[in-house]
Amino acid sequence: MGHSAAVWDHRASLELTKDWNGIDQVVLRNPRGASARVSLHGAQVISWRNDRGEELLFTTSKAIFKSPKAMRGGISICFPQFGNCHSLEQHGFARNKIWTIEDDPPPLHPNDSLGKSFVDLLLKPIEEDLKFWPHSFEFRLRVSLSSDGNLILISRIRNINGKPFSFSLAYHTHFSVSDISEVRIEGLETLDYLDNLSQRERFTEQGDALTFESEIDRVYLSSPKCVAVLDHEKKRTYVIRKEGLPDMVVWNPWEKKSKAMADFGDEEYKQMLCVNAAAIEKNITLKPGEEWTGRIELAAVPSSFCCDELEPHLDYF
C-alpha cells in the first residue's frame, strides 16, 4: 500500500486496523477522547464519536460490508457523479474503490493540520476505470479530527488529463438523530430547491425551518456556508460548515422506501437524516493541470449554539 511505519510516528493519535474483510481502516483520536474511523474502502468515514463516546453518524443495522459496494451509512464520497446517470454506477465509483494512504501529500494551509489528528488518502484511476470515465485525475482527501472533536474533510481533485473534464461531488453524510419528527434544519429557508420526488421540479422553501413528516429528497441551491441540524430530543445541534460546495442535499426515505431497501431497517428512517454538502446542480470543470478544493467541517454542539457564532471559523478556509 506504500505507507511506512514512519508515517505514524509523528501522528501518535492514529491507529491502523483491519475490518473483517481484511480492508485497512484508520482510527483518528483526539486528547479528549473523540474519535473517527475511516475505511480505505471508498475513503468512507464509518464512525465519528464525541468525547463521551456517543456515535454521531448513522449506519444501518442491515449494512452490507462487502466489496465492491459501499456500505449504507457514515460519510461516503460521491464522485464523479451524485445520483444515477451516464454509464457509471450510482453516486460514482470513488466510494467503491480502495484508496491508499499518502505519505507525503502536497502541502495544505497550515491551519489544516494544526492541532489535528489527520490522515491523507489518495485515489487515482486504474485502466479499468478509464474505460467508463476516460479522465486522468488525482483525488486527495484529508480526514481530520480537531482538538475540539470536529470532523473535517478536505477534497482536492486535480486534472492530470490532456483535456478538460467535468464532475459533480457530494459528501453523503448520514447523521444519527433521536427521532426524525423532532429534528429541524436551519439555514435553508427561502432557498430554491430541486425536488427529486417531483421530476426535479424547482420550488422555493417556504418554511421558517425544515421539519420532517414524510419522505424528502431535495437539492437546495446556493446554500449558505453554515447550516444547522437541530435535534430537540438530544439537545444537540450538528453544524455543517462548507466551502466550494454550493448545494445541500436533504434526504430521508421514510417508511415505504425504507421497507423497499434490502440494506436498511424498516423503522430506521426515524433515527437518521442525510444532509449532504455537494456540488451537483452545476458540474465543476477542470482544465488540464487545474485543481479544485471542497471541504466540510462538522461539529456536534449543545443546541444553544447558532450558526452566527460559527461563521468566523470559515476564515481559515
C-alpha positions as CSV (number, residue, x, y, z in Angstrom):
1,M,0.0,0.0,0.0
2,G,3.0,2.2,0.1
3,H,2.9,3.6,3.7
4,S,5.7,3.0,6.1
5,A,5.9,2.9,9.9
6,A,7.5,6.3,9.9
7,V,4.2,7.9,8.8
8,W,2.6,7.0,12.1
9,D,5.5,8.3,14.3
10,H,4.5,12.0,14.1
11,R,0.8,11.2,14.3
12,A,0.7,9.3,17.5
13,S,-3.1,9.8,17.6
14,L,-3.5,7.5,14.6
15,E,-4.1,3.7,14.6
16,L,-4.2,1.4,11.7
17,T,-6.6,-1.6,11.9
18,K,-8.4,-4.0,9.6
19,D,-12.1,-4.8,9.2
20,W,-13.4,-8.4,9.0
21,N,-12.9,-8.3,5.2
22,G,-9.2,-7.5,5.7
23,I,-9.6,-3.9,4.5
24,D,-7.5,-1.3,6.3
25,Q,-9.1,1.3,8.5
26,V,-7.6,4.3,10.1
27,V,-8.7,5.4,13.6
28,L,-8.2,9.1,14.5
29,R,-8.3,10.2,18.1
30,N,-8.0,13.4,20.0
31,P,-6.8,14.0,23.6
32,R,-10.4,14.5,24.9
33,G,-11.5,11.1,23.7
34,A,-13.3,11.9,20.5
35,S,-12.6,9.5,17.6
36,A,-13.2,9.0,13.9
37,R,-12.8,5.8,11.9
38,V,-12.1,5.8,8.1
39,S,-12.2,2.8,5.8
40,L,-9.8,2.7,2.9
41,H,-12.7,1.1,1.0
42,G,-14.2,4.3,-0.5
43,A,-12.4,6.6,2.0
44,Q,-15.6,6.3,3.9
45,V,-15.9,7.7,7.4
46,I,-17.7,4.9,9.2
47,S,-17.7,6.3,12.7
48,W,-17.4,9.7,14.4
49,R,-17.8,9.7,18.2
50,N,-17.7,12.6,20.6
51,D,-15.7,12.7,23.8
52,R,-18.5,10.9,25.6
53,G,-18.2,8.0,23.2
54,E,-21.6,8.8,21.5
55,E,-21.8,7.8,17.9
56,L,-22.8,10.8,15.7
57,L,-23.1,9.1,12.4
58,F,-25.9,6.7,11.4
59,T,-25.1,3.3,9.9
60,T,-27.9,0.9,9.2
61,S,-28.1,-2.3,11.2
62,K,-28.5,-4.2,7.9
63,A,-25.4,-2.7,6.4
64,I,-23.7,-4.9,3.9
65,F,-19.9,-4.7,4.4
66,K,-18.8,-6.4,1.2
67,S,-16.6,-5.1,-1.5
68,P,-17.1,-3.7,-4.1
69,K,-20.3,-1.9,-2.8
70,A,-20.2,1.0,-0.4
71,M,-21.9,0.4,3.0
72,R,-25.0,2.4,3.7
73,G,-24.2,4.9,6.4
74,G,-21.4,7.2,7.7
75,I,-20.0,9.6,5.1
76,S,-19.3,8.3,1.6
77,I,-17.6,10.2,-1.2
78,C,-19.8,10.5,-4.3
79,F,-17.5,11.2,-7.3
80,P,-17.5,11.9,-10.2
81,Q,-21.3,12.0,-10.0
82,F,-24.1,12.1,-7.5
83,G,-27.2,10.1,-8.3
84,N,-27.8,7.9,-11.3
85,C,-26.8,8.9,-14.8
86,H,-24.4,8.2,-17.6
87,S,-22.7,4.8,-17.7
88,L,-21.4,5.0,-14.2
89,E,-22.7,3.3,-11.1
90,Q,-25.0,5.2,-8.8
91,H,-23.1,8.0,-6.9
92,G,-19.9,7.3,-9.0
93,F,-17.1,4.9,-8.4
94,A,-14.9,6.6,-5.8
95,R,-16.9,5.2,-2.9
96,N,-16.4,1.6,-4.2
97,K,-12.6,1.8,-4.7
98,I,-9.7,1.0,-2.4
99,W,-7.8,4.3,-1.6
100,T,-4.2,4.4,-0.4
101,I,-2.6,6.3,2.4
102,E,-0.4,9.1,1.1
103,D,2.9,9.6,3.0
104,D,3.9,12.9,1.6
105,P,1.0,14.9,0.2
106,P,1.4,18.3,-1.3
107,P,1.1,21.0,1.5
108,L,-2.3,22.4,2.6
109,H,-2.9,25.6,4.6
110,P,-1.0,25.3,7.9
111,N,-4.3,25.6,9.8
112,D,-5.5,22.4,8.2
113,S,-3.1,20.3,10.3
114,L,-2.6,22.5,13.4
115,G,-3.7,20.6,16.5
116,K,-5.5,18.0,14.4
117,S,-5.2,14.2,14.1
118,F,-5.4,13.5,10.3
119,V,-4.8,11.1,7.5
120,D,-4.3,11.8,3.8
121,L,-5.8,9.4,1.3
122,L,-5.3,9.2,-2.4
123,L,-7.3,7.8,-5.3
124,K,-6.0,7.5,-8.9
125,P,-7.9,5.8,-11.7
126,I,-6.8,2.4,-12.9
127,E,-7.0,1.3,-16.5
128,E,-10.4,-0.3,-16.0
129,D,-11.9,2.9,-14.6
130,L,-10.7,4.8,-17.7
131,K,-13.0,2.7,-19.9
132,F,-16.1,4.0,-18.1
133,W,-14.8,7.5,-17.3
134,P,-11.8,8.3,-19.6
135,H,-10.2,11.1,-17.5
136,S,-7.0,11.0,-15.5
137,F,-7.2,12.6,-12.1
138,E,-5.7,12.6,-8.6
139,F,-8.2,12.8,-5.8
140,R,-6.7,13.6,-2.4
141,L,-8.8,13.5,0.7
142,R,-7.7,14.7,4.1
143,V,-9.8,13.5,7.0
144,S,-9.1,15.4,10.3
145,L,-10.3,15.3,13.8
146,S,-9.7,18.6,15.6
147,S,-8.8,19.1,19.3
148,D,-12.5,20.0,20.0
149,G,-13.8,16.9,18.2
150,N,-14.9,18.5,14.9
151,L,-14.6,16.3,11.8
152,I,-13.1,17.9,8.7
153,L,-13.0,16.5,5.2
154,I,-10.9,18.3,2.6
155,S,-11.1,17.1,-1.0
156,R,-8.6,18.2,-3.7
157,I,-9.2,16.9,-7.2
158,R,-6.5,17.6,-9.9
159,N,-6.9,17.2,-13.6
160,I,-3.8,15.4,-15.0
161,N,-5.6,14.8,-18.3
162,G,-4.7,16.4,-21.6
163,K,-8.2,17.8,-21.9
164,P,-10.8,19.4,-19.6
165,F,-13.3,17.2,-17.6
166,S,-16.4,17.9,-15.5
167,F,-17.7,16.2,-12.4
168,S,-20.1,16.5,-9.5
169,L,-19.4,15.6,-5.9
170,A,-21.2,15.1,-2.6
171,Y,-20.2,14.2,0.9
172,H,-23.1,11.7,1.5
173,T,-23.4,12.3,5.3
174,H,-25.8,10.2,7.4
175,F,-26.4,11.9,10.8
176,S,-27.7,9.9,13.8
177,V,-30.8,11.6,15.3
178,S,-33.0,10.6,18.2
179,D,-36.4,11.0,16.3
180,I,-36.7,12.5,12.8
181,S,-40.0,14.1,13.7
182,E,-38.2,16.1,16.4
183,V,-35.5,17.4,14.1
184,R,-35.3,20.6,12.2
185,I,-32.8,22.2,9.8
186,E,-32.0,25.9,9.9
187,G,-30.2,27.8,7.1
188,L,-32.2,26.6,4.1
189,E,-35.2,28.8,4.4
190,T,-36.2,30.9,1.4
191,L,-33.8,28.9,-0.9
192,D,-34.8,27.4,-4.2
193,Y,-34.6,23.6,-4.4
194,L,-35.0,20.8,-6.9
195,D,-37.4,18.1,-5.7
196,N,-36.3,14.6,-6.8
197,L,-39.7,13.3,-5.8
198,S,-41.3,15.6,-8.5
199,Q,-39.0,15.1,-11.5
200,R,-36.5,17.6,-10.2
201,E,-39.1,20.4,-10.4
202,R,-37.8,23.7,-8.9
203,F,-39.6,25.1,-5.8
204,T,-38.8,27.7,-3.1
205,E,-38.6,26.8,0.5
206,Q,-41.5,28.5,2.4
207,G,-40.9,27.3,6.0
208,D,-39.0,29.1,8.8
209,A,-37.1,25.9,9.2
210,L,-37.2,22.5,7.5
211,T,-39.1,19.8,9.5
212,F,-39.9,16.2,8.6
213,E,-43.2,14.3,8.3
214,S,-42.8,12.4,5.1
215,E,-40.2,11.3,2.5
216,I,-37.8,14.0,1.4
217,D,-35.2,14.1,-1.4
218,R,-34.2,17.7,-2.3
219,V,-31.2,19.6,-3.7
220,Y,-31.1,23.1,-2.1
221,L,-29.3,25.5,-4.4
222,S,-26.8,28.3,-3.5
223,S,-27.0,27.3,0.2
224,P,-25.1,29.3,2.9
225,K,-21.7,28.3,4.2
226,C,-23.2,27.2,7.5
227,V,-26.3,25.0,8.1
228,A,-27.5,23.6,11.4
229,V,-29.4,20.4,12.1
230,L,-31.2,20.7,15.5
231,D,-32.1,17.5,17.4
232,H,-34.5,18.7,20.1
233,E,-34.7,15.4,22.0
234,K,-30.9,15.0,22.3
235,K,-30.5,18.8,22.8
236,R,-27.7,18.5,20.2
237,T,-27.1,20.6,17.1
238,Y,-25.0,19.4,14.1
239,V,-23.3,22.3,12.4
240,I,-22.2,21.9,8.8
241,R,-19.7,24.4,7.5
242,K,-18.7,24.1,3.9
243,E,-16.6,25.7,1.2
244,G,-16.6,25.1,-2.5
245,L,-19.9,23.2,-2.3
246,P,-22.8,25.4,-3.2
247,D,-25.6,22.8,-2.9
248,M,-27.1,20.9,0.0
249,V,-29.0,17.6,-0.4
250,V,-31.6,16.6,2.2
251,W,-32.8,13.0,2.2
252,N,-34.9,10.7,4.4
253,P,-36.5,7.7,2.8
254,W,-39.5,7.5,5.3
255,E,-41.5,4.3,5.8
256,K,-42.4,3.0,2.4
257,K,-38.9,3.4,0.8
258,S,-37.2,2.0,3.9
259,K,-39.2,-1.2,3.6
260,A,-38.1,-1.5,-0.1
261,M,-34.4,-1.2,0.6
262,A,-32.7,-4.5,1.4
263,D,-29.8,-2.9,3.3
264,F,-32.0,-0.7,5.5
265,G,-34.2,-1.5,8.6
266,D,-37.9,-0.8,8.2
267,E,-38.0,1.7,11.1
268,E,-34.5,3.1,10.8
269,Y,-35.6,6.2,8.9
270,K,-36.6,7.6,12.3
271,Q,-33.0,7.6,13.5
272,M,-31.2,9.1,10.5
273,L,-31.1,12.2,8.3
274,C,-28.8,12.8,5.3
275,V,-27.7,16.4,4.9
276,N,-25.0,16.4,2.2
277,A,-22.8,19.3,1.2
278,A,-22.5,18.9,-2.6
279,A,-21.7,20.4,-6.0
280,I,-24.2,18.8,-8.3
281,E,-26.6,21.3,-9.9
282,K,-23.7,22.8,-12.0
283,N,-20.8,20.5,-12.8
284,I,-17.3,21.5,-11.8
285,T,-15.0,21.7,-14.8
286,L,-11.2,21.5,-14.5
287,K,-8.8,22.4,-17.3
288,P,-5.6,20.3,-17.6
289,G,-3.4,20.9,-14.5
290,E,-6.2,22.7,-12.6
291,E,-7.2,21.7,-9.0
292,W,-10.5,22.0,-7.2
293,T,-10.8,22.1,-3.4
294,G,-14.0,21.5,-1.4
295,R,-14.4,21.0,2.3
296,I,-16.7,20.4,5.1
297,E,-16.4,20.8,8.9
298,L,-18.9,19.0,11.1
299,A,-19.4,20.0,14.7
300,A,-21.8,18.5,17.3
301,V,-22.6,21.1,19.9
302,P,-25.2,21.9,22.6
303,S,-28.5,23.2,21.0
304,S,-28.0,26.7,22.4
305,F,-25.4,27.3,19.6
306,C,-26.4,29.1,16.5
307,C,-24.7,29.4,13.1
308,D,-23.9,33.1,13.5
309,E,-21.4,32.2,16.2
310,L,-19.6,29.7,14.0
311,E,-19.3,31.7,10.7
312,P,-15.9,33.3,11.7
313,H,-14.3,29.8,11.7
314,L,-14.6,29.8,7.9
315,D,-11.9,32.4,7.7
316,Y,-9.1,29.9,7.5
317,F,-10.8,28.1,4.7
